[in-house]
């Protein structure tokens, strides 16, 4: 059975991964129903572990004390779960695919025309369609490894559905779902999964981790 984290920790962890998030985004990241996610945020706010920001980038975030508490909770979870080997294996698989995804995103944003690298204006439907196909192939290879992570730590469970949803949006014609920032794009979810793996393993970002 996968190790299930305390609900308060799961919400705090989602904020640590995201930086800022509104209630619906926290619900999506944790798998909690929206009302439950808001109730947990309110409970964390009562103990001054999270706070709400209503200007600039709006949403909930961890306070300084919240970050310290989260770090302690995270260490306790890892000890209790005893799944370092499984998470490390999942990370190694992810890093292998990360380079492929980086190239895919670069090819989506830029293309070579007349021997010169220029921004992709997305006028060439065949070029874009080929990248969408590549994303689909990559997705099919990534989902099993993400599912394996969720078999060790339940809180990794929502990532599969979120990646699948973003991939589905792309296939249905929403090209912004590939890499548009702060839109629930495939790239957004990919970056969160990457950050989650690094936090879980207590690792710093290395050369293989760049986006």
DODRENMAR-729410 format. One line per 4 residues: number of its first residue (from 0); their letters; for each residue x, y, z of N, C-alpha, C, O. Coordinates in steps of 0.02 Angstrom, whole numbers. Layout:
NUM) a) X/Y/Z/X/Y/Z/X/Y/Z/X/Y/Z  ...
This chain:
0) xxxx) 42/-60/0/0/0/0/44/62/0/93/65/37  27/112/-41/66/174/-40/58/211/26/6/206/59  110/247/45/108/285/107/66/349/96/80/388/51  16/358/138/-28/417/133/-7/469/184/-3/455/244
4) xxxx) 6/529/160/28/584/204/-31/615/241/-88/608/220  -16/648/296/-66/687/332/-93/741/286/-54/772/249  -158/753/285/-188/803/240/-158/873/247/-149/908/197  -142/894/308/-112/960/317/-44/963/284/-26/1013/253
8) xxxx) -6/909/291/59/908/258/51/911/183/89/946/149  3/874/156/-5/873/83/-19/942/55/5/960/1  -58/982/92/-73/1050/70/-11/1094/76/5/1133/31  23/1089/133/85/1128/141/136/1110/88/171/1153/62
12) xxxx) 140/1046/73/189/1024/23/172/1050/-46/216/1070/-84  108/1051/-63/87/1078/-128/108/1152/-134/129/1174/-187  101/1189/-80/122/1260/-81/197/1266/-85/223/1312/-117  233/1221/-53/306/1223/-57/329/1210/-129/376/1242/-153
16) xxxx) 297/1165/-162/314/1148/-231/295/1206/-278/334/1224/-322  235/1233/-269/209/1284/-315/235/1354/-300/243/1394/-346  248/1369/-237/266/1437/-217/204/1476/-198/197/1495/-140  160/1487/-245/95/1519/-234/41/1476/-266/54/1445/-318
20) xxxx) -18/1475/-237/-72/1438/-269/-139/1460/-240/-145/1474/-181  -189/1462/-283/-258/1473/-261/-287/1405/-239/-258/1352/-252  -343/1408/-204/-374/1348/-177/-386/1293/-228/-369/1236/-215  -415/1309/-287/-428/1256/-336/-364/1221/-360/-364/1161/-372
24) xxxx) -310/1259/-366/-246/1229/-387/-219/1183/-333/-190/1131/-348  -228/1202/-270/-208/1159/-214/-249/1095/-214/-222/1040/-203  -313/1102/-227/-356/1043/-230/-334/996/-285/-331/935/-275  -318/1023/-344/-297/982/-400/-231/947/-384/-222/888/-400
28) xxxx) -185/983/-353/-118/955/-339/-120/901/-285/-80/855/-286  -167/907/-239/-169/860/-182/-220/804/-191/-216/752/-159  -269/815/-235/-323/767/-242/-379/777/-192/-427/738/-191  -374/828/-149/-428/842/-102/-485/878/-139/-472/916/-185
32) xxxx) -547/866/-119/-603/906/-147/-590/980/-132/-560/996/-81  -614/1025/-175/-601/1097/-166/-620/1123/-97/-582/1161/-67  -678/1104/-71/-699/1128/-5/-651/1103/49/-636/1140/96  -629/1041/43/-582/1013/92/-515/1049/89/-485/1063/140
36) xxxx) -492/1063/28/-428/1099/21/-431/1167/53/-384/1188/87  -487/1203/43/-495/1269/73/-497/1265/150/-470/1307/184  -530/1213/176/-533/1204/248/-465/1191/277/-448/1216/331  -424/1151/242/-357/1137/266/-312/1199/262/-271/1210/306
40) xxxx) -321/1239/210/-284/1302/205/-303/1348/263/-259/1380/292  -366/1350/279/-389/1392/335/-359/1368/401/-340/1408/443  -355/1302/409/-327/1274/470/-252/1291/475/-227/1307/529  -217/1287/420/-146/1306/420/-137/1381/432/-89/1402/464
44) xxxx) -183/1421/406/-179/1493/416/-189/1511/490/-159/1559/515  -232/1474/524/-245/1487/595/-182/1479/637/-174/1513/688  -139/1434/617/-76/1423/653/-18/1462/622/40/1451/639  -34/1507/576/14/1552/543/68/1514/505/125/1537/500
48) xxxx) 49/1457/477/96/1419/435/87/1438/361/133/1427/321  29/1465/343/18/1491/275/-14/1560/281/-43/1577/332  -7/1597/227/-39/1663/224/-62/1675/152/-39/1643/105  -109/1722/146/-136/1737/80/-108/1803/55/-102/1851/93
52) xxxx) -92/1804/-9/-67/1865/-42/-118/1885/-95/-136/1844/-137  -140/1947/-93/-192/1969/-139/-170/2023/-187/-211/2058/-216  -105/2031/-196/-80/2077/-247/-22/2043/-283/11/1999/-256  -9/2066/-345/43/2034/-385/21/1963/-402/-34/1952/-428
56) xxxx) 64/1915/-386/46/1845/-394/3/1826/-333/29/1820/-277  -61/1817/-344/-106/1806/-288/-110/1732/-270/-95/1688/-311  -131/1719/-209/-140/1651/-187/-111/1639/-118/-90/1686/-84  -110/1576/-99/-84/1555/-34/-10/1538/-40/13/1514/-92
60) xxxx) 27/1550/14/97/1531/16/116/1513/87/82/1532/135  171/1476/94/196/1460/160/228/1522/191/260/1561/156  220/1531/256/257/1582/292/327/1555/306/342/1498/292  369/1598/335/437/1575/354/432/1516/402/468/1467/396
64) xxxx) 387/1522/451/378/1467/498/348/1407/463/363/1350/481  305/1419/414/275/1365/377/327/1325/338/322/1264/333  377/1359/310/429/1324/273/471/1281/320/490/1225/303  484/1306/380/522/1267/429/482/1206/451/509/1150/456
68) xxxx) 418/1216/463/375/1161/484/368/1109/428/370/1049/441  360/1133/367/356/1087/311/418/1044/305/413/984/294  476/1074/313/539/1036/308/541/980/360/563/925/345  519/996/420/517/946/473/468/891/456/483/832/464
72) xxxx) 408/911/433/357/862/413/383/817/357/373/756/358  417/847/308/441/809/250/491/756/273/489/699/250  536/775/317/585/726/343/550/669/379/569/611/372  499/686/418/462/635/455/426/587/407/423/526/419
76) xxxx) 398/615/354/362/574/304/410/524/272/393/466/263  469/547/254/517/503/220/539/446/266/547/390/244  549/463/329/568/411/377/512/360/385/523/300/385  451/386/392/393/342/402/378/300/341/360/241/347
80) xxxx) 386/329/282/369/293/220/422/241/202/405/188/176  486/256/215/539/209/201/543/189/128/553/131/112  536/238/83/534/222/12/587/261/-28/576/277/-86  643/276/3/695/314/-31/717/282/-96/727/316/-147
84) xxxx) 724/216/-96/747/180/-156/699/189/-213/720/201/-270  634/183/-200/584/189/-252/582/260/-281/576/269/-341  587/310/-237/585/380/-261/648/396/-300/644/430/-351  705/372/-277/768/383/-313/766/352/-383/790/381/-431
88) xxxx) 736/292/-388/730/260/-453/684/300/-499/697/306/-558  629/326/-471/584/367/-510/617/431/-534/605/453/-590  658/460/-491/695/520/-510/744/506/-567/748/545/-615  780/450/-562/828/432/-615/792/424/-682/818/446/-734
92) xxxx) 734/393/-682/695/385/-743/672/453/-769/674/466/-829  650/496/-724/626/562/-743/682/602/-776/671/633/-828  742/600/-747/797/640/-775/814/617/-845/832/658/-888  809/552/-859/821/527/-926/773/558/-976/792/574/-1032
96) xxxx) 710/567/-956/659/596/-1000/661/672/-1000/634/704/-1046  692/701/-948/692/774/-942/728/807/-1000/704/858/-1026  784/779/-1021/821/807/-1077/779/805/-1141/778/853/-1180  744/750/-1150/700/743/-1209/645/796/-1207/628/825/-1259
100) xxxx) 617/808/-1148/563/857/-1143/589/928/-1154/556/970/-1184  650/942/-1129/680/1007/-1139/689/1021/-1214/673/1076/-1237  713/972/-1252/722/980/-1324/654/991/-1358/647/1033/-1402  604/953/-1336/537/960/-1364/510/1031/-1354/483/1061/-1400
104) xxxx) 518/1057/-1294/493/1125/-1280/530/1177/-1321/500/1225/-1345  596/1168/-1328/635/1214/-1369/612/1212/-1442/605/1264/-1474  600/1151/-1466/576/1145/-1536/507/1174/-1545/490/1197/-1599  467/1174/-1492/400/1204/-1495/404/1280/-1498/364/1312/-1532
108) xxxx) 452/1307/-1463/457/1380/-1458/499/1411/-1514/490/1469/-1532  546/1371/-1541/592/1396/-1593/595/1346/-1650/580/1287/-1641  614/1369/-1710/623/1324/-1766/674/1354/-1814/688/1414/-1813  702/1312/-1855/753/1334/-1903/721/1349/-1970/688/1306/-1999
112) xxxx) 730/1409/-1994/704/1430/-2059/761/1461/-2098/792/1510/-2076  776/1433/-2156/830/1459/-2198/897/1457/-2162/940/1500/-2173  906/1406/-2120/969/1399/-2084/975/1443/-2023/1028/1445/-1990  922/1480/-2007/923/1526/-1949/871/1505/-1898/814/1488/-1916
116) xxxx) 889/1507/-1834/843/1490/-1780/798/1550/-1765/823/1604/-1748  733/1541/-1772/685/1596/-1763/629/1572/-1718/618/1512/-1712  591/1619/-1687/533/1598/-1647/482/1561/-1690/471/1581/-1748  453/1510/-1663/402/1472/-1699/337/1512/-1701/308/1526/-1648
120) xxxx) 315/1531/-1759/253/1570/-1765/192/1524/-1771/135/1548/-1776  203/1458/-1770/150/1407/-1771/107/1411/-1834/49/1390/-1835  138/1437/-1888/102/1439/-1952/107/1373/-1989/65/1357/-2031  159/1334/-1973/170/1270/-2006/136/1215/-1966/163/1191/-1916
124) xxxx) 76/1196/-1987/36/1147/-1949/70/1079/-1945/65/1045/-1894  104/1059/-1998/137/994/-1999/194/993/-1948/204/943/-1913  231/1048/-1943/286/1052/-1895/259/1046/-1824/285/1007/-1784  207/1084/-1809/178/1082/-1742/148/1013/-1727/154/988/-1671
128) xxxx) 115/983/-1776/83/918/-1766/135/865/-1750/122/819/-1710  194/870/-1780/247/822/-1766/270/827/-1693/285/777/-1662  272/888/-1666/292/898/-1597/238/872/-1550/253/842/-1498  175/882/-1568/120/855/-1528/125/779/-1525/114/749/-1473
132) xxxx) 141/748/-1582/150/675/-1583/207/654/-1537/202/604/-1502  261/692/-1538/319/676/-1494/299/682/-1421/321/641/-1380  258/731/-1405/235/738/-1336/194/677/-1316/201/651/-1260  151/654/-1361/110/595/-1346/152/534/-1331/138/496/-1285
136) xxxx) 205/524/-1371/250/467/-1361/287/474/-1294/292/426/-1256  312/534/-1280/346/546/-1216/299/533/-1158/318/502/-1109  237/557/-1164/189/548/-1110/178/474/-1095/175/454/-1036  171/434/-1146/159/363/-1136/217/329/-1101/207/279/-1066
140) xxxx) 277/354/-1109/335/324/-1075/343/350/-1004/372/316/-961  316/410/-990/324/440/-924/271/415/-875/286/406/-816  210/405/-898/154/388/-852/169/327/-809/154/329/-749  197/272/-836/210/215/-792/258/230/-735/249/205/-679
144) xxxx) 309/271/-747/356/287/-694/324/333/-642/341/327/-583  279/377/-663/244/419/-615/196/377/-574/189/388/-514  164/328/-605/120/283/-569/159/243/-517/134/229/-463  221/224/-534/263/187/-486/280/230/-426/283/205/-370
148) xxxx) 291/295/-437/303/340/-381/243/342/-335/251/342/-274  184/344/-364/122/347/-324/111/282/-285/76/283/-234  139/227/-308/133/164/-271/176/165/-208/164/127/-161  226/210/-207/268/218/-148/241/273/-102/233/262/-42
152) xxxx) 228/331/-131/201/388/-94/136/411/-128/137/433/-186  81/405/-93/15/419/-123/10/491/-150/-27/503/-197  46/538/-120/39/607/-141/65/620/-212/52/673/-240  102/572/-241/122/579/-311/65/559/-358/71/569/-419
156) xxxx) 11/533/-331/-44/508/-373/-73/559/-421/-83/542/-479  -88/621/-399/-120/668/-445/-79/687/-507/-107/711/-556  -14/677/-505/27/698/-562/7/662/-626/6/693/-680  -8/598/-622/-26/561/-683/-87/591/-716/-88/602/-776
160) xxxx) -138/605/-676/-200/633/-703/-188/703/-730/-217/721/-782  -147/742/-697/-134/810/-720/-95/811/-785/-110/850/-830  -45/768/-791/-7/763/-853/-52/738/-910/-48/762/-966  -93/688/-894/-138/661/-944/-189/713/-967/-205/717/-1026
164) xxxx) -214/752/-920/-261/805/-938/-229/857/-984/-258/877/-1034  -168/878/-967/-133/927/-1009/-119/899/-1078/-127/933/-1129  -98/835/-1081/-84/803/-1146/-149/798/-1186/-148/808/-1247  -204/783/-1153/-268/780/-1187/-289/847/-1216/-315/850/-1272
168) xxxx) -277/900/-1178/-294/967/-1204/-253/983/-1266/-279/1013/-1314  -190/963/-1265/-147/975/-1324/-175/938/-1384/-180/966/-1439  -192/875/-1375/-217/834/-1430/-283/860/-1457/-299/850/-1516  -321/893/-1414/-386/921/-1435/-379/989/-1467/-429/1019/-1487
172) xxxx) -318/1014/-1473/-306/1077/-1508/-284/1136/-1466/-270/1189/-1494  -281/1127/-1400/-259/1182/-1356/-183/1181/-1353/-154/1151/-1307  -151/1214/-1400/-78/1213/-1404/-45/1250/-1345/14/1238/-1331  -82/1293/-1311/-54/1327/-1253/-40/1278/-1197/-1/1292/-1151
176) xxxx) -71/1220/-1200/-64/1170/-1147/3/1134/-1150/16/1092/-1107  45/1150/-1199/112/1120/-1201/158/1156/-1152/188/1124/-1109  163/1222/-1157/215/1255/-1118/198/1325/-1092/242/1359/-1067  135/1346/-1098/118/1413/-1072/124/1414/-997/93/1372/-963
180) xxxx) 162/1461/-968/171/1464/-895/106/1479/-858/63/1516/-883  99/1450/-799/44/1464/-753/-24/1451/-784/-72/1487/-771  -28/1400/-825/-91/1384/-858/-111/1311/-849/-158/1287/-881  -75/1275/-806/-87/1204/-800/-62/1166/-861/-85/1111/-875
184) xxxx) -13/1195/-896/15/1163/-956/55/1102/-936/71/1090/-878  72/1062/-986/113/1003/-974/179/1023/-941/203/990/-896  207/1078/-966/270/1103/-938/262/1124/-865/306/1110/-824  206/1156/-847/193/1175/-778/194/1113/-732/227/1113/-681
188) xxxx) 157/1062/-752/151/1002/-710/218/966/-708/238/940/-656  252/963/-764/318/931/-768/367/964/-719/404/930/-683  367/1030/-718/412/1067/-673/395/1053/-600/440/1048/-558  331/1049/-584/311/1035/-515/332/965/-495/356/955/-439
192) xxxx) 323/917/-539/344/848/-524/420/846/-512/444/813/-466  456/882/-554/529/885/-546/548/915/-479/590/887/-443  518/971/-462/532/1003/-398/513/958/-339/549/955/-289  457/923/-346/435/877/-293/487/822/-282/502/805/-225
196) xxxx) 512/794/-336/562/741/-330/626/767/-296/654/733/-253  648/826/-315/708/855/-284/697/868/-210/740/852/-169  639/896/-192/624/908/-122/621/843/-82/648/838/-27  588/794/-111/579/730/-77/646/696/-63/656/666/-10
200) xxxx) 691/701/-111/757/669/-104/808/713/-70/864/691/-55  789/777/-58/836/823/-26/896/839/-70/952/847/-45  884/843/-136/938/856/-183/935/926/-210/882/956/-216  994/953/-228/998/1017/-261/991/1006/-336/1005/951/-362
204) xxxx) 969/1057/-371/963/1052/-444/1032/1049/-476/1074/1092/-463  1044/999/-518/1107/990/-552/1101/1005/-626/1049/1028/-649  1155/991/-664/1155/1005/-736/1100/967/-772/1070/994/-819  1085/906/-750/1034/865/-784/964/889/-768/916/865/-798
208) xxx) 958/935/-720/892/956/-696/866/1019/-729/810/1040/-714  905/1051/-771/884/1115/-799/822/1108/-843/808/1056/-871  784/1164/-848/725/1166/-892/738/1217/-945/695/1228/-989
